[in-house]
Amino acid sequence: MKGKLKEKKRDLKCRICNSEKGLIRKYGLMLCRRCFKEQAERLGFKKYGYH
C-alpha cells in the first residue's frame, strides 16, 4: 500500500515546469500557481480586480 501512495505522490507535479509547489489540481489543471498565472487567460479564466 505504501508503494502505491508514494507513486501517486510522485505524479503530483506541474505539467509545464514539473514543480511540486503551489500545485492547482482543481478541474484537473495540474499546474503550479506560476504557470497558471501565465496560462490562465488562454485557458478561459478571467481576472477580476478589487473595486
N, C-alpha and C positions, 0 to 999 in steps of 0.2 A: 504493500500500500504506500509506503513512504517513497518508493521509487517513482510511482505514478505522480505523486504530489510534486516531487522535485521536477519531473518532466514538464508538468503543466506550468509550474512557476517559471521555468526557463523560457517558456514560449511567450511570456508577458513582456513584450518589447515593442517599441515603436516600429511601425512598418517602414518608415523612411530612414531614420537615423540609428535604429537599434538601441536607443536609450531605454532604461528601465525606470527612470524617474519621471514623475508627473504624467503618468500614462492616463489617457482618456479612453476608457473602454466602452462607454455608453454608445448605443446604436451600432456597436461593432466597429467603431472607428479605429481603435488600436493605434492612436497617435499620441506622442508626448505633447505637452502644452505648447512647446515652442513650434513644433511642426504644425500643430493645429492652428496656431495664430497665423502662420504663413498660408495655410491651405483653406482656411475657414470660408472665405468668400467664394472660392472656386467650388466648394462642396455645398454651397447654398445657405450658409449661415450668415445672418446679418448682425452687424454691430450696432448696439443701441447705446446712446450716450446718457449721461445724467442731466436731467433738465430741472 
